Amino acid sequence: MKVAVFSTKPYDRRFLSAANTASHQLLFLEAPLNDMTAALAQGYEAVCVFVNDCLDRVVLEQLAAQGTRLIALRCAGFNNVDLKVAAALGMTVARVPAYSPYAVSEHTVGLILTLNRRLHRAYARVREGNFALQGLLGFDLHGRTVGVVGTGNIGLLVCKAMAGFGCRVLAYDVRQNPDCVGEYVDLPTLWAESDIITLHCPLLPSTHHLISTDTITQMKPGVMLINTSRGGLVDTRAVIEGLKSGRIAYLGLDVYEQEADLFFEDLSDQMIKDDVFERLLTFPNVVITGHQAFFTQEALTNIAETTFANINAFSEGKTIASNLVTAERVVRA
Ligand code: NAD
């Protein structure tokens, strides 16, 4: 089958080529998929896309008209695909539901530890010959309360890890998981009682700006907020106000609502035009990574293998039901 692979980086090429055991014809494109680039997939039955590729109505209609039948997402999230339009056009949308929940949960714990012990500041200080401890004071995680929103593959592991530090773990999910070591509570309780809040639910209409002025007001003064899920879960302007007032004392982000204009590219010799993002970078108690939580060898191997399992199945007239994303599934979530 002919597969157009958008937003390709050298590491994508390496891991996807290794997993292409059925020798599909791959076209590696550095460009992201959008209305300007969709024409590059002319005659390709499948497109392979990542988190910031745009699959809105315009793009999907163009792809369908050009012969694309399969959208193979090489990620778990699917908020960038208009699933109703894809279904109406008879397109199959398959994703990689779980590739390494360890990668993302471990990065989440890394952000918590970095912010608490100010490792980002300590690193810079020591390199400058500054060994003063003033401003680096942390707190014991042991005995603190951690609120985990979303207890699927990743959230479940975060609950376990934080319980391992001796934290009290509160959890919230629309569907409770019997394997969760946390105590399920409602969201107002989680906001009010948590010292650390970490988000692991998908971005859906119901979770858009879950973190808002209203919810921040319900949080403990001095709360640590972590988002390694999707940028749209957080109203960034509300969070900036929370940081300025001190209600939020630590912020760790691996995702950002407008990240499509920034992340995954080297922009170090350019002016960043996103003033909201630049304001975030001025706070000493904010650590941002550029959507790298998933980025481990194991995760890239699993992503590539599952992506090709989806492509192989489709090319044989089959599907892997558990990897399909449908509009009904989103409504249920
Ligand atoms: P998952 O599907 O296993 O779990 C998501 C959980 O969220 C489910 O238990 C679901 O019931 C719950 N949920 C749905 N709606 C909710 C709501 N309104 N409130 C609370 N919980 C709700 O997904 P996962 O593999 O654990 O991934 C979680 C998220 O992490 C993904 O949706 C994706 O956006 C993000 N992610 C980020 C990276 C990264 O590199 N930063 C990598 C992979 C996934």
Residues whose N, C-alpha, C, O or C-beta is under 5 A from the ligand:
A	BS01	NAD	A76 G77 P97 V104 V149 G150 T151 G152 N153 I154 G155 Y172 D173 V174 R175 H200 C201 P202 L203 S206 T207 T228 S229 R230 D254 H291 Q292 A293 F294 A333
